[in-house]
Amino acid sequence: MPMKPGLPSEPATDDLTVTIEPEIYNPIRLALLRFDLPIKTILGGRGVELHLFQDAWICFDLRLGYKPALAWTGFEAAARGELAGPVRARALLYNSNAQLFVHSVLPELAIRMQGQLRAAYPPGARIVAFPGRS
């Protein structure tokens, strides 16, 4: 299978099928729809930087000299019938440290994206239609 352009060029050491719960997936996906891409953010306590694209979320381990640690890709969101359902994806692991945070980075990322969305689109903000448009 050819690699997506945004994925690291080095081969993954492991390829897992993971399930991302909607409370994690939906805020990240909404941020991808609303903000300029790629979205780059550092999760301080973990020492990782994430680069988010529409079709791949790439995690770099800053403690290992900015090396790719893991990437989530192959999201099966198009097949799900509702926003409340989980999303299956592939997790590509690029080093042995990736196993340590493959399931813990995304919840922290979702919280970060929710905060950025609230800051950019505060509660009570509304979208107003332009006159003459339906």
N, C-alpha and C positions, 0 to 999 in steps of 0.2 A: 504494500500500500504506500503510495507516495506521501511524503510529509507535507503538511501545510506550510506555506511560506513563512509564517510567524514562528514556527516551532524551531527549537535549537537544531543545528545541523548534526550534532553528535547523536549517536544511537542511544535509545533508552535501554536501561538495564532490566526493566520490568514493565509490564503492561497489565494494568488491572481494570476490571469493570467495577465502577462505583455507582452508588445512588446518591444523588444530591436532593435533599429535602426541599420542598418549595419555599420554606421560610429562609433558606440560604440562597437558593438559585434565583428567586424572583427579584430581590433587591439588587443583586449583581447584574442581572439581565436588564432591569430597568435603567440602571446607571449606564450600561452600554448603549442603550437606546437614546439616552438624553445628553450624554457628555461626549466631548471630542475624543476620538480614539487615536492611539491607544491610551487607556487610563493607566497611569503608573502610580503606585502607592507602596510605602514601606510600612510593614507591621513591626514596629519598634521592638517589642519584647521578644520577638521570634528571630530577629535578624534576617528577615526575608523581604525581598522586593517583588511585587507582582506587576506584570504587564498584561493588561486585559485587552483582548481583541474580541471581535464577534464570535470567532470560531475556535479560539484557544485562550486559556488563562495560564500564563507561564510564571512560575515561581523560581526566583533566583536566591541562592543561599549566600548572603553577604559575608558570612563567616568563613566561607571557603573560597574567597576571592572572586565573588560575583559569577559563580558557576551555576548553570541551570540545575535545579533540584528536581522539579516535577512540573508537569503540565497537564491540565484537564482539557480534553478535546472530544470530538465525536458526540456532542450533546444531542440527545434524542428528544428534544423539546417539541419538534414539529409534529411528532406522532402523538403527543399527549393531548387529551381532549379537554382538559381544564387546567387552570392555573394552580389548583390545589393539589395536583399530583406530583410525585417525585420525578426527577429527570435522571435517566441513566447516562453515563458518560464514561470515557476512557481516562484513566490516570496513567500517564507515562512517567516512570521514575527514572531519573538520570544518575542517581547515586544512592548509596546505602543510607544516608541521613534522611532522604526523602520519606522513607517509611515512618519516621518519627512524627512527621507533621502532615501526612497526607489527609488525615481526617480532622485536623484541628485548625488549619489555616483558613478554610472557607467560612466557618462561623464568624471568626474575627473580621474577615473581609466583608461579609454581609453587613455586620454592624457598622463598619467604616463607611460602606456605600450608603446605608440608610441615613447616616449623619450628613453625608455630603448632599444627598437628595433633599433632606429637610432644610439644609442651609440654602440650597439653590432654589427650592420650591417650598417656601414656608407654608405651614398650615393656614388656610384662609385665602391663599393666593388662588386666583382663578384665571382661566383662559377666556379671553373675550374674542368673539368672532368679528372679523372685519365686516363693515357694512357692505351689503350687496353680495355677500357670499353665503351660500347655503351648505 
